Amino acid sequence: MNDIQNILVYVIVAIAIGYLAKKYVLPKTLFSSKKSKNKSCGEDDCGCH
């Protein structure tokens, strides 16, 4: 039982470190999609968002 708890702790810590690295350390261009922006308010940039 103790081994399972240790494995779960290591997995959760690894996921948390990966999330923080993705959010704060890695560049955002690595994860952004190349799709065009959705302009639901019109063709021009109205500044409403």
VENPEKA-V236570 format. One record per backbone hydrogen bond with DSSP energy under -1.0 kcal/mol. NH is the residue of the N-H (numbers start at 0). CO is the residue of the C=O. Records with the same first field share a line. If there is no record, write none. Layout:
BEGIN
NH: CO / CO
END
This chain:
BEGIN
4: 0
5: 1
6: 2
7: 3
8: 4
9: 5
10: 6
11: 7
12: 8
13: 9
14: 10
15: 11
16: 12
17: 13
18: 14
19: 15
20: 16
21: 17
22: 18
23: 19
24: 20
25: 20
29: 26
31: 27
45: 43
END
